């Protein structure tokens, strides 16, 4: 497990990270959306990268939103699901930040899973890219 800024990612790791996000969010979930939104490049952004040998199998993105940290793009390769590895990624992301609230937009069916990490619903459910999401917050 590594937590790196964009500039610390090797080109191969960055490519693999984006490919995994595309494979799951765009293809598997059939949700075309603009993944490369420019936020990966921001100086305060950190990427949680879980590898198995030399293959990226999971990731999350931590954004510096000023008054809060934002965790998103939490994803695990289908081949590695069911072994608690998503928990490892999420715990690493939460542990990597401090001093401010952490916010996220959970796909609504996963709100209970995020609650295991101290997140609570923080607003009304909304549709993002055709998928119901729940805004959630973990207070500092």
KOLMITI-925439 format. One record per atom (N, C-alpha, C): residue in one letter; atom name; x, y, z. Coordinates in Angstrom, 1 decimal, always signed. Example, Ala and Ser with C-alpha at 12.3 -4.5 7.8 and 13.67 -1.06 7.14 Angstrom:
<rs>
+------+------+--------+--------+--------+
| resn | name |     xx |     yy |     zz |
+------+------+--------+--------+--------+
|    A |    N |  +13.2 |   -5.7 |   +7.8 |
|    A |   CA |  +12.3 |   -4.5 |   +7.8 |
|    A |    C |  +13.2 |   -3.3 |   +7.8 |
|    S |    N |  +12.8 |   -2.2 |   +7.1 |
|    S |   CA |  +13.7 |   -1.1 |   +7.1 |
|    S |    C |  +12.9 |   +0.0 |   +7.9 |
+------+------+--------+--------+--------+
</rs>
This chain:
<rs>
+------+------+--------+--------+--------+
| resn | name |     xx |     yy |     zz |
+------+------+--------+--------+--------+
|    X |    N |   +0.9 |   -1.2 |   +0.0 |
|    X |   CA |   +0.0 |   +0.0 |   +0.0 |
|    X |    C |   +0.9 |   +1.2 |   +0.0 |
|    X |    N |   +0.6 |   +2.2 |   -0.9 |
|    X |   CA |   +1.3 |   +3.4 |   -1.0 |
|    X |    C |   +0.3 |   +4.6 |   -1.0 |
|    X |    N |   +0.7 |   +5.7 |   -0.5 |
|    X |   CA |   -0.1 |   +6.9 |   -0.6 |
|    X |    C |   +0.9 |   +7.9 |   -1.3 |
|    X |    N |   +0.5 |   +8.4 |   -2.5 |
|    X |   CA |   +1.4 |   +9.2 |   -3.3 |
|    X |    C |   +0.7 |  +10.4 |   -3.9 |
|    X |    N |   +1.4 |  +11.5 |   -4.1 |
|    X |   CA |   +0.9 |  +12.6 |   -4.9 |
|    X |    C |   +1.0 |  +12.2 |   -6.4 |
|    X |    N |   +0.4 |  +12.9 |   -7.3 |
|    X |   CA |   +0.5 |  +12.6 |   -8.7 |
|    X |    C |   +1.9 |  +12.6 |   -9.1 |
|    X |    N |   +2.8 |  +13.5 |   -8.7 |
|    X |   CA |   +4.1 |  +13.6 |   -9.2 |
|    X |    C |   +5.0 |  +12.4 |   -8.7 |
|    X |    N |   +4.5 |  +11.8 |   -7.6 |
|    X |   CA |   +5.2 |  +10.6 |   -7.1 |
|    X |    C |   +4.8 |   +9.3 |   -7.8 |
|    X |    N |   +3.7 |   +9.3 |   -8.5 |
|    X |   CA |   +3.2 |   +8.1 |   -9.2 |
|    X |    C |   +4.1 |   +7.8 |  -10.4 |
|    X |    N |   +4.5 |   +6.6 |  -10.6 |
|    X |   CA |   +5.2 |   +6.3 |  -11.8 |
|    X |    C |   +4.2 |   +6.4 |  -13.0 |
|    X |    N |   +4.7 |   +6.6 |  -14.2 |
|    X |   CA |   +3.7 |   +6.6 |  -15.3 |
|    X |    C |   +2.9 |   +5.3 |  -15.4 |
|    X |    N |   +3.5 |   +4.2 |  -15.2 |
|    X |   CA |   +2.8 |   +2.9 |  -15.3 |
|    X |    C |   +1.7 |   +2.8 |  -14.2 |
|    X |    N |   +2.1 |   +3.3 |  -13.0 |
|    X |   CA |   +1.1 |   +3.2 |  -11.9 |
|    X |    C |   -0.1 |   +4.2 |  -12.2 |
|    X |    N |   +0.2 |   +5.4 |  -12.7 |
|    X |   CA |   -0.9 |   +6.3 |  -13.0 |
|    X |    C |   -1.8 |   +5.7 |  -14.0 |
|    X |    N |   -1.2 |   +5.1 |  -15.1 |
|    X |   CA |   -2.0 |   +4.5 |  -16.1 |
|    X |    C |   -2.9 |   +3.4 |  -15.6 |
|    X |    N |   -2.3 |   +2.5 |  -14.8 |
|    X |   CA |   -3.0 |   +1.4 |  -14.2 |
|    X |    C |   -4.1 |   +1.8 |  -13.3 |
|    X |    N |   -3.9 |   +2.9 |  -12.5 |
|    X |   CA |   -4.9 |   +3.5 |  -11.6 |
|    X |    C |   -6.1 |   +4.0 |  -12.4 |
|    X |    N |   -5.8 |   +4.7 |  -13.5 |
|    X |   CA |   -6.9 |   +5.2 |  -14.3 |
|    X |    C |   -7.6 |   +4.1 |  -15.1 |
|    X |    N |   -6.8 |   +3.1 |  -15.5 |
|    X |   CA |   -7.5 |   +2.0 |  -16.2 |
|    X |    C |   -8.4 |   +1.2 |  -15.2 |
|    X |    N |   -8.0 |   +1.0 |  -14.0 |
|    X |   CA |   -8.9 |   +0.4 |  -13.0 |
|    X |    C |  -10.1 |   +1.2 |  -12.8 |
|    X |    N |  -10.0 |   +2.5 |  -12.6 |
|    X |   CA |  -11.2 |   +3.3 |  -12.4 |
|    X |    C |  -12.1 |   +3.2 |  -13.6 |
|    X |    N |  -11.6 |   +3.3 |  -14.8 |
|    X |   CA |  -12.4 |   +3.2 |  -16.0 |
|    X |    C |  -13.0 |   +1.8 |  -16.1 |
|    X |    N |  -12.3 |   +0.7 |  -15.8 |
|    X |   CA |  -12.8 |   -0.6 |  -15.9 |
|    X |    C |  -14.0 |   -0.8 |  -15.0 |
|    X |    N |  -14.0 |   -0.3 |  -13.8 |
|    X |   CA |  -15.0 |   -0.5 |  -12.8 |
|    X |    C |  -16.1 |   +0.5 |  -13.0 |
|    X |    N |  -15.8 |   +1.8 |  -12.9 |
|    X |   CA |  -16.8 |   +2.8 |  -12.9 |
|    X |    C |  -17.5 |   +3.0 |  -14.3 |
|    X |    N |  -16.7 |   +3.0 |  -15.4 |
|    X |   CA |  -17.3 |   +3.3 |  -16.7 |
|    X |    C |  -17.9 |   +2.0 |  -17.3 |
|    X |    N |  -17.1 |   +0.9 |  -17.3 |
|    X |   CA |  -17.5 |   -0.3 |  -18.0 |
|    X |    C |  -18.4 |   -1.1 |  -17.1 |
|    X |    N |  -17.9 |   -1.6 |  -16.0 |
|    X |   CA |  -18.6 |   -2.5 |  -15.1 |
|    X |    C |  -20.0 |   -1.9 |  -14.7 |
|    X |    N |  -19.9 |   -0.6 |  -14.2 |
|    X |   CA |  -21.1 |   +0.0 |  -13.7 |
|    X |    C |  -21.9 |   +0.7 |  -14.8 |
|    X |    N |  -21.4 |   +0.6 |  -16.1 |
|    X |   CA |  -22.0 |   +1.2 |  -17.2 |
|    X |    C |  -22.4 |   +2.7 |  -17.0 |
|    X |    N |  -21.4 |   +3.4 |  -16.6 |
|    X |   CA |  -21.6 |   +4.8 |  -16.2 |
|    X |    C |  -20.6 |   +5.7 |  -16.9 |
|    X |    N |  -20.8 |   +6.2 |  -18.1 |
|    X |   CA |  -19.8 |   +7.1 |  -18.7 |
|    X |    C |  -19.8 |   +8.4 |  -18.0 |
|    X |    N |  -18.6 |   +8.8 |  -17.5 |
|    X |   CA |  -18.5 |  +10.0 |  -16.8 |
|    X |    C |  -17.0 |  +10.5 |  -17.0 |
|    X |    N |  -16.8 |  +11.7 |  -16.7 |
|    X |   CA |  -15.5 |  +12.3 |  -16.9 |
|    X |    C |  -14.6 |  +12.0 |  -15.7 |
|    X |    N |  -13.8 |  +10.9 |  -15.8 |
|    X |   CA |  -13.0 |  +10.5 |  -14.7 |
|    X |    C |  -11.7 |  +11.4 |  -14.6 |
|    X |    N |  -11.1 |  +11.8 |  -15.7 |
|    X |   CA |  -10.0 |  +12.6 |  -15.7 |
|    X |    C |  -10.5 |  +14.1 |  -15.6 |
|    X |    N |  -10.7 |  +14.5 |  -14.4 |
|    X |   CA |  -11.4 |  +15.8 |  -14.1 |
|    X |    C |  -10.4 |  +16.9 |  -13.7 |
|    X |    N |   -9.1 |  +16.6 |  -13.8 |
|    X |   CA |   -8.1 |  +17.6 |  -13.4 |
|    X |    C |   -7.7 |  +17.5 |  -11.9 |
|    X |    N |   -8.5 |  +16.9 |  -11.1 |
|    X |   CA |   -8.2 |  +16.9 |   -9.7 |
|    X |    C |   -7.1 |  +16.0 |   -9.3 |
|    X |    N |   -6.8 |  +15.0 |  -10.1 |
|    X |   CA |   -5.7 |  +14.1 |   -9.8 |
|    X |    C |   -4.3 |  +14.9 |   -9.7 |
|    X |    N |   -4.3 |  +16.0 |  -10.5 |
|    X |   CA |   -3.1 |  +16.8 |  -10.6 |
|    X |    C |   -2.9 |  +17.8 |   -9.5 |
|    X |    N |   -3.9 |  +18.1 |   -8.8 |
|    X |   CA |   -3.8 |  +19.2 |   -7.8 |
|    X |    C |   -2.7 |  +18.8 |   -6.7 |
|    X |    N |   -2.0 |  +19.9 |   -6.2 |
|    X |   CA |   -0.9 |  +19.6 |   -5.3 |
|    X |    C |   -1.3 |  +18.9 |   -4.0 |
|    X |    N |   -2.6 |  +19.1 |   -3.5 |
|    X |   CA |   -3.0 |  +18.5 |   -2.3 |
|    X |    C |   -3.6 |  +17.1 |   -2.4 |
|    X |    N |   -3.7 |  +16.7 |   -3.7 |
|    X |   CA |   -4.3 |  +15.3 |   -3.9 |
|    X |    C |   -3.3 |  +14.2 |   -3.6 |
|    X |    N |   -3.9 |  +13.2 |   -3.0 |
|    X |   CA |   -3.1 |  +12.0 |   -2.7 |
|    X |    C |   -3.8 |  +10.8 |   -3.2 |
|    X |    N |   -3.1 |   +9.8 |   -3.7 |
|    X |   CA |   -3.6 |   +8.6 |   -4.3 |
|    X |    C |   -3.2 |   +7.4 |   -3.4 |
|    X |    N |   -4.2 |   +6.7 |   -2.9 |
|    X |   CA |   -4.0 |   +5.5 |   -2.2 |
|    X |    C |   -3.9 |   +4.4 |   -3.2 |
|    X |    N |   -2.8 |   +3.6 |   -3.3 |
|    X |   CA |   -2.6 |   +2.6 |   -4.3 |
|    X |    C |   -2.3 |   +1.3 |   -3.6 |
|    X |    N |   -3.2 |   +0.3 |   -3.9 |
|    X |   CA |   -3.0 |   -1.1 |   -3.4 |
|    X |    C |   -2.5 |   -1.9 |   -4.6 |
|    X |    N |   -1.4 |   -2.6 |   -4.4 |
|    X |   CA |   -0.9 |   -3.4 |   -5.5 |
|    X |    C |   -0.7 |   -4.8 |   -5.1 |
|    X |    N |   -0.9 |   -5.7 |   -6.0 |
|    X |   CA |   -0.6 |   -7.1 |   -5.8 |
|    X |    C |   +0.5 |   -7.5 |   -6.8 |
|    X |    N |   +1.7 |   -7.7 |   -6.3 |
|    X |   CA |   +2.9 |   -7.8 |   -7.1 |
|    X |    C |   +3.1 |   -6.5 |   -7.8 |
|    X |    N |   +3.0 |   -6.4 |   -9.1 |
|    X |   CA |   +3.2 |   -5.2 |   -9.8 |
|    X |    C |   +1.9 |   -4.7 |  -10.4 |
|    X |    N |   +0.8 |   -5.2 |  -10.0 |
|    X |   CA |   -0.5 |   -4.9 |  -10.6 |
|    X |    C |   -1.3 |   -4.0 |   -9.6 |
|    X |    N |   -1.8 |   -2.9 |  -10.0 |
|    X |   CA |   -2.7 |   -2.0 |   -9.2 |
|    X |    C |   -4.0 |   -2.7 |   -9.1 |
|    X |    N |   -4.5 |   -3.0 |   -7.9 |
|    X |   CA |   -5.7 |   -3.8 |   -7.7 |
|    X |    C |   -6.8 |   -2.9 |   -6.9 |
|    X |    N |   -6.3 |   -1.8 |   -6.4 |
|    X |   CA |   -7.3 |   -1.0 |   -5.7 |
|    X |    C |   -6.7 |   +0.4 |   -5.5 |
|    X |    N |   -7.6 |   +1.4 |   -5.3 |
|    X |   CA |   -7.2 |   +2.8 |   -5.2 |
|    X |    C |   -8.3 |   +3.6 |   -4.6 |
|    X |    N |   -7.9 |   +4.7 |   -4.0 |
|    X |   CA |   -8.8 |   +5.8 |   -3.6 |
|    X |    C |   -8.1 |   +7.1 |   -3.8 |
|    X |    N |   -8.9 |   +8.2 |   -3.9 |
|    X |   CA |   -8.3 |   +9.5 |   -4.1 |
|    X |    C |   -8.7 |  +10.4 |   -3.0 |
|    X |    N |   -7.7 |  +11.1 |   -2.4 |
|    X |   CA |   -7.9 |  +12.0 |   -1.3 |
|    X |    C |   -7.7 |  +13.4 |   -1.9 |
|    X |    N |   -8.7 |  +14.3 |   -1.8 |
|    X |   CA |   -8.7 |  +15.6 |   -2.3 |
|    X |    C |   -8.7 |  +16.6 |   -1.1 |
|    X |    N |   -7.9 |  +17.7 |   -1.3 |
|    X |   CA |   -7.9 |  +18.8 |   -0.3 |
|    X |    C |   -9.0 |  +19.8 |   -0.7 |
|    X |    N |  -10.1 |  +19.8 |   -0.1 |
|    X |   CA |  -11.2 |  +20.7 |   -0.4 |
|    X |    C |  -11.2 |  +22.0 |   +0.4 |
|    X |    N |  -10.0 |  +22.2 |   +1.1 |
|    X |   CA |   -9.9 |  +23.5 |   +1.9 |
|    X |    C |  -10.4 |  +23.3 |   +3.3 |
|    X |    N |  -11.7 |  +23.3 |   +3.5 |
|    X |   CA |  -12.3 |  +23.2 |   +4.8 |
|    X |    C |  -12.5 |  +21.7 |   +5.2 |
|    X |    N |  -12.4 |  +20.8 |   +4.3 |
|    X |   CA |  -12.5 |  +19.4 |   +4.5 |
|    X |    C |  -11.7 |  +18.6 |   +3.6 |
|    X |    N |  -11.4 |  +17.4 |   +4.0 |
|    X |   CA |  -10.8 |  +16.4 |   +3.0 |
|    X |    C |  -11.9 |  +15.7 |   +2.3 |
|    X |    N |  -11.7 |  +15.3 |   +1.1 |
|    X |   CA |  -12.7 |  +14.5 |   +0.3 |
|    X |    C |  -12.0 |  +13.2 |   -0.2 |
|    X |    N |  -12.7 |  +12.1 |   +0.1 |
|    X |   CA |  -12.3 |  +10.8 |   -0.3 |
|    X |    C |  -13.2 |  +10.4 |   -1.4 |
|    X |    N |  -12.7 |   +9.9 |   -2.5 |
|    X |   CA |  -13.5 |   +9.5 |   -3.7 |
|    X |    C |  -12.7 |   +8.5 |   -4.5 |
|    X |    N |  -13.4 |   +8.1 |   -5.6 |
|    X |   CA |  -12.8 |   +7.1 |   -6.5 |
|    X |    C |  -12.3 |   +5.9 |   -5.8 |
|    X |    N |  -13.0 |   +5.4 |   -4.8 |
|    X |   CA |  -12.6 |   +4.2 |   -4.0 |
|    X |    C |  -13.0 |   +3.0 |   -4.9 |
|    X |    N |  -12.1 |   +2.2 |   -5.3 |
|    X |   CA |  -12.3 |   +1.1 |   -6.2 |
|    X |    C |  -11.4 |   -0.1 |   -5.9 |
|    X |    N |  -11.9 |   -1.3 |   -6.2 |
|    X |   CA |  -11.2 |   -2.5 |   -6.0 |
|    X |    C |  -11.4 |   -3.4 |   -7.2 |
|    X |    N |  -10.4 |   -4.0 |   -7.8 |
|    X |   CA |  -10.5 |   -4.9 |   -8.9 |
|    X |    C |  -11.4 |   -6.0 |   -8.6 |
|    X |    N |  -12.3 |   -6.4 |   -9.5 |
|    X |   CA |  -13.2 |   -7.6 |   -9.2 |
|    X |    C |  -12.5 |   -8.8 |   -8.7 |
|    X |    N |  -11.3 |   -9.1 |   -9.3 |
|    X |   CA |  -10.5 |  -10.2 |   -8.9 |
|    X |    C |  -10.1 |  -10.2 |   -7.4 |
|    X |    N |  -10.1 |   -9.1 |   -6.8 |
|    X |   CA |   -9.6 |   -9.0 |   -5.4 |
|    X |    C |  -10.7 |   -8.7 |   -4.4 |
|    X |    N |  -12.0 |   -8.7 |   -4.8 |
|    X |   CA |  -13.1 |   -8.4 |   -3.9 |
|    X |    C |  -13.4 |   -9.6 |   -3.0 |
|    X |    N |  -14.0 |   -9.3 |   -1.9 |
|    X |   CA |  -14.5 |  -10.4 |   -1.0 |
|    X |    C |  -13.4 |  -10.8 |   +0.0 |
|    X |    N |  -12.3 |  -10.1 |   +0.1 |
|    X |   CA |  -11.2 |  -10.4 |   +1.0 |
|    X |    C |  -10.9 |   -9.3 |   +2.0 |
|    X |    N |  -11.8 |   -8.3 |   +2.1 |
|    X |   CA |  -11.6 |   -7.2 |   +3.0 |
|    X |    C |  -10.6 |   -6.2 |   +2.6 |
|    X |    N |  -10.2 |   -6.2 |   +1.3 |
|    X |   CA |   -9.1 |   -5.3 |   +0.8 |
|    X |    C |   -9.7 |   -3.9 |   +0.7 |
|    X |    N |  -11.0 |   -3.8 |   +0.4 |
|    X |   CA |  -11.6 |   -2.4 |   +0.3 |
|    X |    C |  -11.5 |   -1.7 |   +1.6 |
|    X |    N |  -11.7 |   -2.5 |   +2.7 |
|    X |   CA |  -11.6 |   -1.9 |   +4.0 |
|    X |    C |  -10.1 |   -1.4 |   +4.3 |
|    X |    N |   -9.1 |   -2.1 |   +3.8 |
|    X |   CA |   -7.8 |   -1.7 |   +3.9 |
|    X |    C |   -7.5 |   -0.4 |   +3.2 |
|    X |    N |   -8.0 |   -0.3 |   +2.0 |
|    X |   CA |   -7.9 |   +1.0 |   +1.2 |
|    X |    C |   -8.6 |   +2.1 |   +2.0 |
|    X |    N |   -9.8 |   +1.9 |   +2.4 |
|    X |   CA |  -10.5 |   +3.0 |   +3.0 |
|    X |    C |   -9.9 |   +3.4 |   +4.4 |
|    X |    N |   -9.4 |   +2.4 |   +5.1 |
|    X |   CA |   -8.8 |   +2.8 |   +6.4 |
|    X |    C |   -7.5 |   +3.6 |   +6.1 |
|    X |    N |   -6.7 |   +3.2 |   +5.1 |
|    X |   CA |   -5.5 |   +3.9 |   +4.8 |
|    X |    C |   -5.9 |   +5.4 |   +4.4 |
|    X |    N |   -6.9 |   +5.6 |   +3.6 |
|    X |   CA |   -7.3 |   +6.9 |   +3.2 |
|    X |    C |   -7.7 |   +7.8 |   +4.4 |
|    X |    N |   -8.5 |   +7.2 |   +5.3 |
|    X |   CA |   -9.0 |   +7.9 |   +6.5 |
|    X |    C |   -7.8 |   +8.3 |   +7.4 |
|    X |    N |   -6.9 |   +7.3 |   +7.6 |
|    X |   CA |   -5.7 |   +7.5 |   +8.4 |
|    X |    C |   -4.7 |   +8.5 |   +7.8 |
|    X |    N |   -4.8 |   +8.7 |   +6.5 |
|    X |   CA |   -3.8 |   +9.6 |   +5.9 |
|    X |    C |   -4.1 |  +11.1 |   +6.1 |
|    X |    N |   -5.2 |  +11.4 |   +6.6 |
|    X |   CA |   -5.6 |  +12.8 |   +6.8 |
|    X |    C |   -6.0 |  +13.1 |   +8.2 |
|    X |    N |   -5.9 |  +14.3 |   +8.7 |
|    X |   CA |   -6.3 |  +14.7 |  +10.0 |
|    X |    C |   -6.6 |  +16.2 |  +10.1 |
|    X |    N |   -7.2 |  +16.6 |  +11.2 |
|    X |   CA |   -7.4 |  +18.0 |  +11.5 |
|    X |    C |   -8.7 |  +18.6 |  +10.9 |
|    X |    N |   -9.3 |  +17.9 |  +10.0 |
|    X |   CA |  -10.5 |  +18.4 |   +9.4 |
|    X |    C |  -11.5 |  +17.3 |   +9.2 |
|    X |    N |  -12.8 |  +17.7 |   +8.9 |
|    X |   CA |  -13.8 |  +16.7 |   +8.6 |
|    X |    C |  -13.4 |  +16.0 |   +7.3 |
|    X |    N |  -13.9 |  +14.8 |   +7.1 |
|    X |   CA |  -13.7 |  +14.1 |   +5.8 |
|    X |    C |  -15.1 |  +14.0 |   +5.2 |
|    X |    N |  -15.2 |  +14.3 |   +3.9 |
|    X |   CA |  -16.5 |  +14.1 |   +3.2 |
|    X |    C |  -16.4 |  +13.2 |   +2.1 |
|    X |    N |  -17.5 |  +12.6 |   +1.6 |
|    X |   CA |  -17.5 |  +11.8 |   +0.4 |
|    X |    C |  -18.9 |  +11.7 |   -0.1 |
|    X |    N |  -19.0 |  +11.3 |   -1.3 |
|    X |   CA |  -20.3 |  +11.0 |   -1.9 |
|    X |    C |  -20.4 |   +9.5 |   -2.2 |
|    X |    N |  -21.1 |   +8.8 |   -1.3 |
|    X |   CA |  -21.2 |   +7.4 |   -1.3 |
|    X |    C |  -22.3 |   +6.9 |   -2.3 |
|    X |    N |  -21.9 |   +5.9 |   -3.2 |
|    X |   CA |  -23.0 |   +5.3 |   -3.9 |
|    X |    C |  -24.0 |   +4.8 |   -2.8 |
|    X |    N |  -25.2 |   +5.1 |   -2.9 |
|    X |   CA |  -26.2 |   +4.9 |   -1.7 |
|    X |    C |  -26.2 |   +3.5 |   -1.2 |
|    X |    N |  -26.1 |   +2.4 |   -2.1 |
|    X |   CA |  -26.1 |   +1.1 |   -1.5 |
|    X |    C |  -24.8 |   +0.8 |   -0.6 |
|    X |    N |  -23.8 |   +1.7 |   -0.7 |
|    X |   CA |  -22.6 |   +1.5 |   +0.1 |
|    X |    C |  -22.5 |   +2.4 |   +1.3 |
|    X |    N |  -23.6 |   +3.1 |   +1.6 |
|    X |   CA |  -23.5 |   +4.1 |   +2.7 |
|    X |    C |  -23.3 |   +3.3 |   +4.0 |
|    X |    N |  -23.9 |   +2.2 |   +4.2 |
|    X |   CA |  -23.6 |   +1.4 |   +5.4 |
|    X |    C |  -22.2 |   +0.9 |   +5.6 |
|    X |    N |  -21.6 |   +0.6 |   +4.4 |
|    X |   CA |  -20.1 |   +0.2 |   +4.5 |
|    X |    C |  -19.3 |   +1.4 |   +4.9 |
|    X |    N |  -19.5 |   +2.6 |   +4.4 |
|    X |   CA |  -18.8 |   +3.8 |   +4.8 |
|    X |    C |  -19.0 |   +4.1 |   +6.3 |
|    X |    N |  -20.2 |   +3.8 |   +6.8 |
|    X |   CA |  -20.5 |   +4.1 |   +8.2 |
|    X |    C |  -19.6 |   +3.3 |   +9.1 |
|    X |    N |  -19.1 |   +2.2 |   +8.6 |
|    X |   CA |  -18.1 |   +1.4 |   +9.5 |
|    X |    C |  -16.8 |   +2.2 |   +9.7 |
|    X |    N |  -16.6 |   +3.3 |   +8.9 |
|    X |   CA |  -15.4 |   +4.1 |   +9.1 |
|    X |    C |  -15.7 |   +5.4 |   +9.7 |
|    X |    N |  -16.9 |   +5.5 |  +10.3 |
|    X |   CA |  -17.3 |   +6.7 |  +11.1 |
|    X |    C |  -18.0 |   +7.8 |  +10.3 |
|    X |    N |  -18.4 |   +7.5 |   +9.0 |
|    X |   CA |  -19.1 |   +8.4 |   +8.2 |
|    X |    C |  -20.6 |   +8.3 |   +8.5 |
|    X |    N |  -21.3 |   +9.5 |   +8.5 |
|    X |   CA |  -22.7 |   +9.6 |   +8.7 |
|    X |    C |  -23.3 |  +10.4 |   +7.5 |
|    X |    N |  -24.6 |  +10.1 |   +7.2 |
|    X |   CA |  -25.3 |  +10.8 |   +6.1 |
|    X |    C |  -25.3 |  +12.3 |   +6.5 |
|    X |    N |  -25.1 |  +13.1 |   +5.4 |
|    X |   CA |  -24.9 |  +14.5 |   +5.7 |
|    X |    C |  -25.7 |  +15.3 |   +4.6 |
|    X |    N |  -26.9 |  +14.9 |   +4.3 |
|    X |   CA |  -27.7 |  +15.5 |   +3.3 |
|    X |    C |  -28.6 |  +14.5 |   +2.6 |
|    X |    N |  -29.4 |  +15.1 |   +1.7 |
|    X |   CA |  -30.3 |  +14.2 |   +1.0 |
|    X |    C |  -29.6 |  +13.5 |   -0.2 |
|    X |    N |  -30.2 |  +12.3 |   -0.5 |
|    X |   CA |  -29.7 |  +11.5 |   -1.6 |
|    X |    C |  -29.9 |  +12.3 |   -2.9 |
|    X |    N |  -28.9 |  +12.1 |   -3.8 |
|    X |   CA |  -29.0 |  +12.8 |   -5.1 |
|    X |    C |  -28.5 |  +11.8 |   -6.2 |
|    X |    N |  -28.8 |  +12.1 |   -7.4 |
|    X |   CA |  -28.4 |  +11.4 |   -8.5 |
|    X |    C |  -27.1 |  +12.0 |   -9.1 |
|    X |    N |  -26.1 |  +11.2 |   -9.3 |
|    X |   CA |  -24.8 |  +11.6 |   -9.9 |
|    X |    C |  -24.5 |  +10.6 |  -11.0 |
|    X |    N |  -24.5 |  +11.1 |  -12.3 |
|    X |   CA |  -24.3 |  +10.2 |  -13.4 |
|    X |    C |  -25.3 |   +9.0 |  -13.4 |
|    X |    N |  -26.5 |   +9.3 |  -13.0 |
|    X |   CA |  -27.6 |   +8.3 |  -13.0 |
|    X |    C |  -27.5 |   +7.3 |  -11.9 |
|    X |    N |  -26.6 |   +7.5 |  -10.9 |
|    X |   CA |  -26.5 |   +6.6 |   -9.8 |
|    X |    C |  -26.8 |   +7.3 |   -8.5 |
|    X |    N |  -27.7 |   +6.7 |   -7.6 |
|    X |   CA |  -28.1 |   +7.4 |   -6.4 |
|    X |    C |  -26.8 |   +7.5 |   -5.5 |
|    X |    N |  -26.6 |   +8.6 |   -4.9 |
|    X |   CA |  -25.5 |   +8.9 |   -4.0 |
|    X |    C |  -26.0 |   +9.5 |   -2.7 |
|    X |    N |  -25.3 |   +9.3 |   -1.6 |
|    X |   CA |  -25.6 |   +9.9 |   -0.3 |
|    X |    C |  -24.4 |  +10.7 |   +0.1 |
|    X |    N |  -24.5 |  +12.0 |   +0.4 |
|    X |   CA |  -23.4 |  +12.8 |   +0.9 |
|    X |    C |  -23.1 |  +12.3 |   +2.4 |
|    X |    N |  -21.9 |  +12.1 |   +2.7 |
|    X |   CA |  -21.5 |  +11.6 |   +4.0 |
|    X |    C |  -20.4 |  +12.4 |   +4.6 |
|    X |    N |  -20.3 |  +12.4 |   +5.9 |
|    X |   CA |  -19.2 |  +13.2 |   +6.6 |
|    X |    C |  -18.7 |  +12.4 |   +7.8 |
|    X |    N |  -17.5 |  +12.5 |   +8.0 |
|    X |   CA |  -16.8 |  +12.0 |   +9.2 |
|    X |    C |  -16.2 |  +13.2 |   +9.9 |
|    X |    N |  -16.7 |  +13.5 |  +11.1 |
|    X |   CA |  -16.3 |  +14.7 |  +11.8 |
|    X |    C |  -14.9 |  +14.5 |  +12.4 |
|    X |    N |  -14.1 |  +15.6 |  +12.4 |
|    X |   CA |  -12.7 |  +15.6 |  +12.9 |
|    X |    C |  -12.7 |  +15.3 |  +14.3 |
+------+------+--------+--------+--------+
</rs>
